Amino acid sequence: MVRSWRNEYLMWKWLTGWGSITPQRAADDQAAIDQRTEVVSGKYGVLYRYLEYRYAEVVVLTFAEIEDLLGFALPELARTYQAWWTPGTNVKGSPHADAWTLAGRTASPNLHSRIVIFTRTSTVRPVMRSS
């Protein structure tokens, strides 16, 4: 009977992450998320928040779903120009690219199918650029 209780306790401890993260680290993580939210607080902030809080490693959205999230139509370049979705080829500080890069994802569009695949790059988020 003692062994059963101990196993249940250890399972509960593991499931709740009890003792695995310090309160200071949790506060630091939340502060970093809050800072990224402020950086992407413009019209693409909704897309950032959507991607940031998805547990899935891969999120597939149609252009229409992205537009529904944003509340406005994507620019014509997003529909016709592959590089619009690539942060390195955009103008520095592109707010639309920040929406997924600061959420720790890459964007791979299929312009013909009108979908975008957002893939998580890692658990480490990119360093924010200064304004």
C-alpha positions in Angstrom: 0.0 0.0 0.0 2.9 2.4 0.8 4.5 1.7 -2.5 1.3 2.5 -4.4 0.9 5.8 -2.6 4.6 6.7 -3.3 4.2 5.9 -7.0 1.1 8.1 -7.2 2.9 10.9 -5.4 5.9 10.7 -7.7 3.6 10.6 -10.7 1.7 13.7 -9.4 5.0 15.4 -8.8 6.2 14.7 -12.3 2.9 15.7 -14.0 2.7 19.0 -12.1 6.4 19.8 -12.6 6.6 20.4 -8.9 10.1 21.6 -8.1 11.3 21.5 -11.7 11.1 25.2 -12.3 11.9 28.0 -9.9 9.4 30.8 -9.4 12.1 33.3 -10.7 12.6 31.3 -13.9 8.8 31.2 -14.4 8.7 35.0 -13.9 11.6 35.5 -16.3 9.9 33.4 -18.9 6.7 35.3 -18.6 8.5 38.6 -18.8 10.2 37.5 -22.0 6.8 36.6 -23.5 5.3 39.9 -22.4 8.2 41.8 -24.0 7.8 39.8 -27.3 4.0 40.6 -27.2 4.8 44.3 -26.9 7.2 44.1 -29.8 4.6 42.4 -32.0 1.7 44.5 -30.7 0.8 45.9 -34.1 -1.7 44.5 -36.6 0.2 41.2 -36.8 0.2 40.7 -33.0 -2.9 38.4 -33.2 -1.0 36.0 -35.4 2.0 36.1 -33.0 -0.2 35.2 -30.0 -1.9 32.5 -32.0 1.4 30.8 -33.0 3.1 31.4 -29.6 0.4 29.5 -27.6 0.0 26.5 -30.0 1.5 23.4 -28.6 1.8 21.7 -32.0 5.2 21.6 -33.6 3.6 22.3 -37.0 0.6 24.7 -37.6 -0.9 24.8 -41.1 -3.1 27.8 -41.9 -4.8 28.8 -45.1 -4.5 32.4 -46.3 -8.2 32.8 -45.4 -7.6 31.5 -41.9 -4.7 33.9 -41.4 -6.9 36.8 -42.7 -9.7 35.8 -40.4 -7.2 35.9 -37.4 -5.8 39.2 -38.5 -9.1 40.8 -39.5 -7.8 42.1 -42.8 -6.6 40.8 -46.1 -3.0 39.8 -46.6 -1.0 42.1 -49.0 -0.8 41.0 -52.6 2.9 40.3 -52.1 2.1 37.7 -49.6 0.0 35.8 -52.2 2.5 36.1 -55.0 6.0 36.5 -53.6 7.6 33.6 -51.7 10.2 35.9 -50.1 7.6 37.9 -48.3 7.4 34.9 -45.9 11.2 34.7 -45.4 12.5 37.1 -42.7 16.1 37.3 -44.1 14.8 38.7 -47.4 12.5 41.3 -45.9 13.2 44.8 -44.8 14.8 44.7 -41.4 12.1 44.7 -38.7 9.2 43.5 -40.8 6.3 43.3 -38.4 4.7 40.5 -40.3 7.8 38.3 -40.1 8.2 39.1 -36.4 4.8 37.5 -35.8 6.2 34.1 -36.5 9.9 34.5 -35.8 9.4 35.8 -32.3 7.0 32.9 -31.7 9.9 30.6 -32.6 8.6 29.4 -35.9 9.5 29.5 -39.6 7.0 30.1 -42.4 6.9 27.9 -45.5 4.2 29.1 -47.9 2.7 27.1 -50.7 1.5 30.0 -52.9 -0.4 27.7 -55.3 -2.3 25.9 -52.5 -2.7 29.2 -50.5 -1.4 27.7 -47.3 1.4 28.5 -44.9 3.2 25.9 -42.7 4.5 27.4 -39.5 7.1 25.0 -38.0 8.6 25.4 -34.5 12.3 26.0 -34.7 13.2 25.1 -31.1 12.2 25.9 -27.6 14.6 28.8 -27.6 13.1 32.0 -28.9 15.0 34.5 -31.1 16.6 37.5 -29.4 14.4 40.6 -29.9 15.7 43.4 -32.0 16.0 46.8 -30.4 13.6 49.4 -31.8 
